[in-house]
Amino acid sequence: MSTRVARTLPLRCKTPDRWAALALSDPGRLLNDHAHLEKKAAANALDLLLMWPSGDPPKGWTKFLSAIAKDEVGHLATVLRLLEKRGFPLSKAHRCQYAHELRALVRKGQGPAEVVDRLLISSLIEARSAERFEILGRCADDSELTKLYRGLWASEHGHYRIFLETARTAGECCRKAEDVDARWERLLDAEAKIIQAQPAKALLHGWV
């Protein structure tokens, strides 16, 4: 992992390192939030398995989505073990305002456009998570958390790239979807505004 590679992420708004101090000030809350986000990421990949609107999906569609779901479940298990080890409970209720606002941008009920948007939003969330993991892995003075986030960074970075590449492939296959790169640029702008509007709390997608 390197900060040089992390800076290649296309995010319009870069998270300052001081965010890590706030996030790490309450490790129980941070890990609980993280566990729920991994659970939702796995569910998202499984939901996408059956979202292809018509005809045959792009080659490797089910393979890549099932692989991502498996990765996310593995991450969830890792975070849950750390929560249990430290005596932190897993909450029953959880809401991520950041992801909720991003998913509100999806063009629901519009066939190929909805699929492309779901893939692009997934890519955005993975890119932001990769950025946050890099910061946590570099700034944490807790050896377990340093190991956790350094270990997860590369996986999230890979997920961001494959979701984006698959969105472009989906746009080409459907032919009815608007230019995927133009849509991606608009969503990058929207994501920057959404992340900066998040509350300053010990959350993976909080702000400062």
C-alpha positions as CSV (number, residue, x, y, z in Angstrom):
1,M,0.0,0.0,0.0
2,S,1.2,3.5,-0.7
3,T,-0.1,7.0,-0.5
4,R,1.1,7.6,-4.0
5,V,-1.3,4.8,-5.3
6,A,-4.1,6.1,-3.1
7,R,-3.8,9.5,-4.7
8,T,-4.6,8.0,-8.1
9,L,-8.2,7.5,-7.0
10,P,-10.4,9.8,-9.1
11,L,-12.2,11.3,-6.0
12,R,-12.9,15.0,-6.4
13,C,-12.5,15.6,-2.7
14,K,-9.6,14.2,-0.7
15,T,-10.1,13.2,2.9
16,P,-7.6,15.0,5.2
17,D,-5.6,12.9,7.6
18,R,-7.2,14.6,10.6
19,W,-10.3,12.6,9.8
20,A,-8.5,9.5,11.1
21,A,-8.1,11.0,14.5
22,L,-11.9,11.5,14.8
23,A,-12.6,8.0,13.4
24,L,-10.2,6.3,15.6
25,S,-11.3,8.1,18.8
26,D,-14.2,5.7,19.1
27,P,-13.0,2.3,17.8
28,G,-16.1,0.5,18.9
29,R,-18.3,2.7,16.9
30,L,-16.0,2.7,13.9
31,L,-15.8,-1.1,13.8
32,N,-19.5,-1.5,14.3
33,D,-20.1,0.9,11.3
34,H,-17.5,-1.0,9.3
35,A,-19.1,-4.4,9.9
36,H,-22.5,-3.2,8.8
37,L,-21.0,-1.6,5.6
38,E,-19.3,-4.9,4.7
39,K,-22.6,-6.7,5.2
40,K,-24.4,-4.2,2.9
41,A,-21.6,-4.4,0.3
42,A,-22.0,-8.2,0.1
43,A,-25.8,-7.8,-0.2
44,N,-25.4,-5.2,-2.9
45,A,-23.2,-7.6,-5.0
46,L,-25.7,-10.4,-4.6
47,D,-28.6,-8.1,-5.6
48,L,-26.7,-7.1,-8.8
49,L,-26.4,-10.7,-9.8
50,L,-30.0,-10.7,-11.0
51,M,-30.3,-7.1,-12.2
52,W,-29.3,-7.6,-15.8
53,P,-32.3,-6.2,-17.7
54,S,-32.6,-8.5,-20.7
55,G,-30.5,-10.9,-22.8
56,D,-27.2,-12.3,-21.7
57,P,-25.2,-10.3,-19.3
58,P,-21.5,-9.4,-20.0
59,K,-19.1,-12.2,-19.9
60,G,-18.0,-12.9,-16.3
61,W,-21.0,-11.0,-14.8
62,T,-21.9,-13.7,-12.2
63,K,-18.3,-14.7,-11.6
64,F,-17.1,-11.2,-10.7
65,L,-20.2,-10.3,-8.5
66,S,-20.1,-13.6,-6.6
67,A,-16.3,-13.1,-6.0
68,I,-17.0,-9.6,-4.7
69,A,-19.7,-10.9,-2.4
70,K,-17.4,-13.6,-1.1
71,D,-14.7,-11.0,-0.4
72,E,-17.1,-8.7,1.5
73,V,-18.4,-11.6,3.6
74,G,-14.7,-12.4,4.4
75,H,-14.1,-8.8,5.4
76,L,-17.3,-8.9,7.5
77,A,-16.0,-12.0,9.4
78,T,-12.7,-10.3,10.1
79,V,-14.3,-7.2,11.5
80,L,-16.8,-9.2,13.5
81,R,-13.9,-11.2,15.1
82,L,-12.2,-8.0,16.1
83,L,-15.5,-6.5,17.5
84,E,-16.0,-9.7,19.6
85,K,-12.4,-9.8,20.8
86,R,-12.6,-6.2,22.0
87,G,-16.0,-6.7,23.7
88,F,-17.9,-4.3,21.3
89,P,-21.5,-5.2,20.4
90,L,-22.8,-5.3,16.9
91,S,-25.8,-3.0,16.7
92,K,-29.1,-4.3,15.2
93,A,-29.9,-1.0,13.5
94,H,-27.6,0.9,11.2
95,R,-28.0,3.6,8.6
96,C,-25.3,5.1,6.3
97,Q,-26.5,8.5,5.2
98,Y,-23.7,8.7,2.7
99,A,-24.6,5.6,0.8
100,H,-28.3,6.4,1.1
101,E,-27.8,9.7,-0.6
102,L,-25.6,8.2,-3.3
103,R,-28.1,5.5,-4.1
104,A,-30.9,8.1,-4.4
105,L,-29.1,9.2,-7.6
106,V,-29.7,5.9,-9.3
107,R,-32.1,6.1,-12.2
108,K,-34.5,3.5,-10.9
109,G,-36.8,1.6,-13.2
110,Q,-34.8,2.6,-16.3
111,G,-33.4,-0.7,-17.3
112,P,-29.8,-0.5,-18.5
113,A,-29.4,3.0,-17.0
114,E,-30.3,1.7,-13.6
115,V,-27.8,-1.1,-13.9
116,V,-25.0,1.3,-15.0
117,D,-25.8,3.6,-12.1
118,R,-25.8,0.8,-9.6
119,L,-22.4,-0.3,-10.8
120,L,-21.0,3.3,-10.8
121,I,-22.3,4.0,-7.3
122,S,-20.8,0.8,-6.1
123,S,-17.5,1.8,-7.6
124,L,-17.7,5.2,-5.9
125,I,-18.3,3.7,-2.5
126,E,-15.4,1.3,-2.9
127,A,-13.1,4.1,-4.0
128,R,-14.0,6.2,-1.0
129,S,-13.6,3.2,1.3
130,A,-10.2,2.4,-0.2
131,E,-9.1,6.0,0.4
132,R,-10.3,5.8,4.0
133,F,-8.6,2.4,4.6
134,E,-5.3,3.8,3.4
135,I,-5.6,6.7,5.8
136,L,-6.5,4.5,8.7
137,G,-3.8,2.0,8.0
138,R,-1.2,4.8,7.9
139,C,-2.5,6.9,10.8
140,A,-3.7,4.3,13.4
141,D,-1.3,3.7,16.4
142,D,-3.2,0.5,17.2
143,S,-1.4,-2.5,15.7
144,E,-4.5,-4.5,15.2
145,L,-6.3,-1.7,13.4
146,T,-3.3,-0.9,11.3
147,K,-3.1,-4.5,10.2
148,L,-6.8,-4.6,9.5
149,Y,-6.9,-1.5,7.3
150,R,-3.7,-2.1,5.5
151,G,-4.9,-5.6,4.7
152,L,-8.3,-4.4,3.3
153,W,-7.0,-1.5,1.2
154,A,-5.9,-3.4,-1.9
155,S,-9.2,-5.3,-2.0
156,E,-11.4,-2.2,-1.9
157,H,-9.2,-0.6,-4.6
158,G,-9.6,-3.6,-6.8
159,H,-13.4,-3.6,-6.3
160,Y,-13.6,0.1,-7.3
161,R,-11.8,-0.6,-10.6
162,I,-13.7,-3.7,-11.5
163,F,-17.1,-2.1,-10.8
164,L,-16.1,0.8,-13.0
165,E,-14.8,-1.4,-15.8
166,T,-18.0,-3.5,-15.7
167,A,-20.2,-0.4,-15.8
168,R,-18.4,0.6,-19.0
169,T,-18.9,-2.9,-20.4
170,A,-22.5,-2.9,-19.4
171,G,-23.0,0.4,-21.2
172,E,-21.6,-1.0,-24.4
173,C,-23.6,-4.1,-24.2
174,C,-26.9,-2.3,-23.6
175,R,-26.3,0.4,-26.2
176,K,-29.2,2.4,-24.8
177,A,-27.3,3.7,-21.8
178,E,-25.8,7.1,-22.0
179,D,-22.1,7.6,-22.2
180,V,-20.9,5.9,-19.1
181,D,-17.8,8.1,-18.6
182,A,-19.9,11.2,-18.8
183,R,-22.3,9.8,-16.1
184,W,-19.2,8.8,-14.0
185,E,-17.9,12.4,-14.1
186,R,-21.3,13.7,-12.9
187,L,-21.5,11.2,-10.1
188,L,-17.9,12.0,-9.0
189,D,-19.0,15.6,-8.6
190,A,-22.1,14.6,-6.7
191,E,-20.1,12.3,-4.4
192,A,-17.7,15.0,-3.4
193,K,-20.6,17.2,-2.2
194,I,-22.3,14.3,-0.4
195,I,-19.2,13.2,1.5
196,Q,-18.4,16.7,2.7
197,A,-21.9,17.2,4.0
198,Q,-21.7,14.1,6.3
199,P,-21.5,14.7,10.1
200,A,-18.3,14.7,12.0
201,K,-18.6,11.3,13.7
202,A,-16.5,8.2,14.2
203,L,-17.9,6.6,11.0
204,L,-16.1,5.2,8.0
205,H,-17.9,7.7,5.8
206,G,-18.1,10.6,8.2
207,W,-16.4,13.9,7.6
208,V,-14.5,16.4,9.8
